[in-house]
Amino acid sequence: MLFWTIIKVALKSLQANKLRTFLAMLGIIIGVGAVISMLALGAGAQKQVLERIASMGTNLLIVHPAQRGFRGVMSEASNRLKLDDLKAILENVQGVYQVAPVVRGNTHIKYFNKNIQSNVIGSSMTYFPVRNYKIENGRPFTEGEVERRARVAVIGPETAKNLFGDKNPVGETVKVKGINFSVVGVTKAKGSQGWRNPDDQVTVPYSTAMKQLFGLDHIQEIDIQAIDGHMLEKVQVATTALLRKRHRLADGDGDDFHFHNQAEIVETASEVTRTFTFLLGGIACISLLVGGIGIMNIMLVTVTERTREIGVRKAIGAKDRDILLQFLIEAIILSFIGGVVGVALGIGAAQMIEKWTQFLTVPKLSSILIALSFSAAVGIFFGYYPARRAAMLDPIEALRYE
């Protein structure tokens, strides 16, 4: 029996029982749609997380002072990070592109009768490119303003909205801890990052913050931007050796500082979101297996109904492999059509999720191909047994079947 003839016969058989055919495909449609939409949701979550990490800065290594401890009891952080350490890192560690000192605190910001609580960051002009801040309105402060301890500030868009509403804040004066600061710029919105909101902060020169706002003689953080992301580990090793030497730490002494390596954060976040995606995809695949069982059930019923037809075909010369191929193709057609409809349903569901919720979805071609391949495999696996059963029928017994 010719291959195309088998396909035509299979299609006619499926068309003869449209409702039953649709119900058999429904499990595959739902399964494929669920797999695609869940994988798109997982990919969207991974993209959002990585974008938020990237918004912190690129090729970033952050040095914090370590907490002091005695017999397991941790107290305040060490105050041994100095501006000279920052200069030494910039001059002596290979692979460093630029650095930025950071001091921070939370205090009252006032503009006329409006009074809010906000984060205040003291840093250099390099803080903005290192931390991937864009200036949307106005300008950043200059190195000259840092050196002369100028009272200038760059504020976040949320801080600007809370204090000024729709008014342009550039050129206005705000009080930070009771001291007048002139607003010279507003940063572009980044969006909340959960543990902190980069859009709700005031950035001032570190020299001004250290001497006039916080009364510090040390810095609380050193932000290091590497030339290349692949050099972060080497930069961290070299920085560790340099700081240990400058702080005169003996071989047996622990570090009085610690690092946050952006590459490690990205790797950890990617692993977590990848696991989350696999979990969602695995749960969705269960519905595909249920759909396969539905196909198997329908095909077994079809074999029973068409027993006499099978007997007639065998009596006039049809071989076992022809019967096997016919019923196997019917199962594959069921799963393939269900898979195609499921792809459309899954992409539509992913778009609806993104439209009506705050979650980002990213349908990928790879997930579509995986879902279609899996649905085809389900059709072959669950269609083989009914097809095999049909092929093994004895033609005499099949002709006698009522």
C-alpha positions in Angstrom: 0.0 0.0 0.0 1.4 3.4 -1.0 2.5 5.8 1.7 0.3 8.7 0.5 -2.7 6.3 0.2 -2.2 5.4 3.9 -2.2 9.1 4.8 -5.4 9.7 2.9 -7.1 6.8 4.5 -5.9 8.0 7.9 -7.3 11.5 7.3 -10.6 10.1 6.2 -10.9 8.0 9.3 -10.2 10.9 11.5 -12.7 13.1 9.7 -15.4 10.5 10.1 -15.4 11.0 13.9 -14.6 14.7 14.3 -15.7 15.1 17.9 -13.7 12.0 19.0 -10.7 13.3 17.0 -10.9 16.7 18.7 -11.2 15.2 22.1 -8.1 13.0 21.4 -6.2 16.1 20.3 -7.3 18.2 23.2 -4.8 16.7 25.6 -2.0 17.4 23.2 -3.2 20.9 22.5 -3.3 21.7 26.2 0.0 20.0 26.9 1.9 21.7 24.1 0.3 25.1 25.0 1.2 24.7 28.6 4.8 23.7 27.9 5.4 26.7 25.6 3.7 29.2 27.9 5.5 27.9 31.0 8.9 27.9 29.3 8.2 31.4 28.0 7.4 32.5 31.5 10.6 30.9 32.9 12.7 32.6 30.1 11.0 35.9 30.8 11.8 35.6 34.5 15.4 34.8 33.7 15.6 37.8 31.4 14.1 40.1 34.0 16.5 39.0 36.7 19.6 39.3 34.5 18.5 42.8 33.3 18.1 43.9 36.9 21.5 42.6 37.8 23.0 44.3 34.7 21.3 47.6 35.8 23.6 47.5 38.8 26.5 47.9 36.5 28.5 45.7 34.1 31.7 43.8 34.9 31.2 44.9 38.5 33.2 43.9 41.6 32.1 45.4 45.0 34.4 45.5 48.0 32.7 45.8 51.4 34.4 46.0 54.8 34.0 42.7 56.8 32.1 42.7 60.0 34.1 42.4 63.2 33.5 39.4 65.4 34.5 38.0 68.8 33.7 34.4 69.7 31.1 34.2 67.0 29.4 37.4 67.9 29.3 39.9 65.0 29.4 43.6 65.6 29.7 46.7 63.3 31.6 46.6 60.0 35.3 47.3 59.9 36.3 50.9 59.0 39.6 50.0 57.3 38.6 50.8 53.7 40.2 54.1 52.8 40.4 56.4 49.8 44.1 55.4 49.5 43.0 51.8 49.0 40.8 52.8 46.1 43.7 54.8 44.5 46.0 51.8 45.0 43.6 49.4 43.3 43.2 51.8 40.3 47.0 52.2 39.9 48.2 48.7 40.7 45.6 46.1 39.8 45.6 45.1 36.1 42.2 44.8 34.4 40.6 47.6 36.3 38.8 50.1 34.1 37.5 52.5 36.7 36.6 52.6 40.4 34.1 54.5 42.6 34.1 55.1 46.4 30.8 54.8 48.1 29.5 56.0 51.5 25.8 55.8 52.2 23.1 56.7 54.7 19.4 57.2 55.0 18.2 60.6 56.0 15.5 63.3 55.5 15.3 65.2 52.3 13.3 68.4 52.4 12.0 70.8 49.7 9.8 73.6 51.2 7.0 71.8 53.0 7.7 68.4 51.5 9.8 66.1 53.7 10.7 62.5 52.7 13.1 59.8 53.9 15.5 58.7 51.2 18.9 57.0 50.6 21.9 59.3 50.2 24.9 58.0 48.3 28.3 59.8 48.4 30.5 58.9 45.5 32.6 60.2 42.6 31.5 61.1 39.1 32.6 57.6 38.0 29.8 56.1 40.1 27.3 56.8 37.4 29.0 54.8 34.6 30.2 52.1 37.0 26.7 51.6 38.3 25.1 52.0 34.8 23.1 55.2 35.7 22.0 57.4 32.8 21.3 61.1 33.3 17.9 61.9 31.9 17.8 65.6 32.9 20.6 67.9 33.7 24.1 66.6 34.3 26.3 64.6 36.8 28.5 66.5 39.2 32.1 67.0 38.1 35.5 66.0 39.5 36.1 69.7 40.4 32.9 69.7 42.4 34.1 66.6 44.2 37.5 68.1 45.1 36.0 71.3 46.4 33.3 69.5 48.4 30.5 71.2 46.5 26.9 70.9 47.7 25.4 69.4 44.5 23.2 66.5 44.1 21.9 64.1 41.4 18.5 62.7 42.4 16.5 59.6 41.3 13.3 60.0 39.3 11.1 58.7 42.2 12.8 61.1 44.6 12.2 63.9 42.1 8.5 63.0 41.8 8.0 62.8 45.5 9.6 66.2 46.1 8.8 68.2 43.0 5.8 66.4 41.3 5.8 67.4 37.7 8.1 70.4 38.2 11.6 70.3 36.7 14.0 69.8 39.8 17.2 70.9 38.0 18.4 74.1 39.6 16.3 73.8 42.6 17.6 73.5 46.2 16.8 70.7 48.6 17.9 70.2 52.2 19.8 67.0 52.9 20.1 66.5 56.7 19.4 70.3 57.0 22.2 71.3 54.5 21.3 73.0 51.2 22.2 71.1 48.1 21.6 72.3 44.5 20.0 69.7 42.2 22.1 69.4 39.0 20.6 66.3 37.5 18.0 63.5 37.5 18.9 59.9 36.6 16.9 57.7 34.2 14.5 55.2 35.9 15.8 51.7 36.4 12.9 50.2 38.4 12.9 48.7 41.9 15.4 45.9 42.6 13.6 44.4 45.6 16.2 45.0 48.3 16.7 48.7 47.2 15.3 51.2 44.9 17.9 53.0 42.7 15.2 55.4 41.6 14.7 56.7 45.1 18.1 58.1 46.2 20.2 61.2 46.2 23.8 61.0 45.0 26.3 63.7 46.2 30.1 64.0 46.0 31.7 61.6 48.5 33.9 64.4 49.9 30.8 66.4 50.8 29.0 63.3 52.2 32.0 62.1 54.3 32.8 65.5 55.9 29.5 67.3 56.0 26.8 64.7 56.2 28.1 61.5 57.8 31.3 62.6 59.5 33.4 59.6 58.2 37.1 59.2 57.6 36.7 55.9 55.8 34.6 54.6 52.9 31.9 51.9 53.1 32.3 50.4 49.7 34.6 50.3 46.7 33.0 49.7 43.3 35.4 48.2 40.7 34.6 48.0 37.1 36.7 45.5 35.2 37.7 46.0 31.5 36.3 42.6 30.7 33.8 40.5 32.6 36.1 37.4 32.2 38.8 39.2 34.2 36.6 39.6 37.3 38.1 36.6 39.1 41.7 37.7 38.3 40.9 41.3 39.5 39.4 39.9 42.7 42.5 37.8 43.4 44.8 40.7 42.7 42.7 43.1 44.8 42.6 40.7 47.7 46.4 40.4 47.7 46.8 44.2 47.5 44.4 45.0 50.3 45.8 42.3 52.6 49.3 43.8 52.0 48.0 47.4 52.6 46.1 46.4 55.7 49.1 44.4 57.0 47.2 41.2 57.5 49.3 38.2 58.5 49.0 34.8 56.7 46.7 33.4 59.4 44.5 36.4 59.6 41.1 36.5 57.9 40.3 39.3 55.4 38.8 42.5 56.9 36.8 42.9 53.7 34.7 40.8 51.4 33.6 40.9 47.8 30.3 40.7 45.8 31.3 39.4 42.4 28.7 40.2 39.7 29.7 37.2 37.6 28.9 34.9 40.5 25.6 36.7 41.1 24.7 36.3 37.4 25.7 32.6 37.5 23.7 31.9 40.6 20.6 33.8 39.3 20.8 32.0 36.0 21.0 28.7 37.7 18.0 29.5 39.9 15.9 30.7 37.0 17.0 27.8 34.9 15.8 25.4 37.6 12.6 27.3 37.8 12.1 27.0 34.1 12.7 23.2 34.1 10.3 22.8 37.0 7.5 24.7 35.1 8.3 22.8 31.9 8.3 19.4 33.7 4.9 20.1 35.3 3.5 21.2 31.9 4.9 18.0 30.3 2.7 15.9 32.6 -0.4 17.2 30.6 1.3 16.1 27.4 1.6 12.6 28.8 -2.0 12.7 29.8 -2.8 13.7 26.2 -0.8 10.8 24.9 -2.8 8.4 27.1 -6.0 9.9 25.6 -4.7 9.2 22.1 -3.9 5.6 23.1 -7.4 5.2 24.4 -9.0 6.6 21.3 -6.8 4.5 19.0 -7.7 1.3 20.9 -11.4 2.1 20.5 -10.8 2.8 16.8 -9.0 -0.6 16.4 -12.0 -2.4 18.0 -14.5 -0.6 15.8 -12.6 -1.3 12.6 -11.8 -4.9 13.2 -13.8 -6.1 10.3 -12.2 -3.5 8.0 -8.7 -4.7 9.1 -9.8 -8.3 8.3 -11.0 -7.3 4.8 -7.7 -5.5 4.1 -5.6 -8.4 5.2 -7.8 -10.8 3.2 -7.1 -8.8 0.0 -3.4 -8.6 0.6 -2.6 -5.9 3.1 0.5 -6.8 5.1 1.0 -6.4 8.8 3.3 -3.5 8.4 0.7 -1.7 6.2 -1.9 -2.0 9.0 0.7 -1.0 11.6 1.8 2.1 9.5 -1.8 3.2 8.9 -2.8 3.3 12.6 0.6 4.7 13.6 0.2 7.5 11.1 -3.3 8.3 12.4 -1.8 8.7 15.9 1.1 10.8 14.6 -1.4 13.1 12.7 -3.5 13.5 15.8 -0.4 14.5 17.9 1.0 16.7 15.1 -2.2 18.7 14.5 -2.7 19.0 18.2 0.9 20.2 18.5 0.5 22.9 15.9 -2.7 24.2 17.5 -1.0 23.9 20.9 1.9 26.1 19.7 -0.5 28.8 18.7 -2.4 28.5 22.0 0.9 28.6 24.0 2.2 31.7 22.2 -1.2 33.4 22.7 -1.3 32.4 26.4 2.2 33.8 26.9 1.2 37.1 25.3 -1.9 37.3 27.5 0.2 36.5 30.6 2.5 39.4 29.8 -0.3 41.7 28.9 -2.5 41.1 32.0 0.2 40.5 34.6 3.6 42.0 35.6 5.5 39.0 34.4 7.6 39.1 31.3 7.3 36.1 28.9 9.8 35.2 26.1 8.6 32.5 23.8 11.6 30.9 22.2 12.0 28.9 19.0 13.8 26.2 20.9 10.9 25.7 23.3 8.5 25.5 20.4 10.6 22.8 18.6 11.0 20.9 21.9 7.2 20.9 22.5 6.5 19.8 18.9 9.1 17.1 19.1 7.8 15.9 22.4 4.2 15.8 21.1 5.4 13.8 18.1 7.2 11.4 20.4 4.1 11.0 22.5 2.1 10.2 19.4 4.5 7.5 18.3 4.9 6.1 21.8 1.2 5.9 22.7 0.1 5.1 19.1 2.4 2.1 18.6 0.6 -0.3 20.9 -2.9 0.1 19.3 -1.2 0.0 15.8 0.7 -3.1 16.8 -2.5 -4.7 18.1 -4.3 -3.9 14.9 -1.5 -5.4 12.8 -1.4 -8.6 14.8 -5.2 -9.4 14.3 -5.9 -12.7 12.7 -7.7 -11.9 9.4 -10.2 -14.9 9.8 -11.1 -13.8 13.4 -11.3 -10.2 12.3 -13.8 -11.1 9.5 -16.0 -13.0 12.0 -16.0 -10.0 14.4 -19.5 -8.4 14.8 
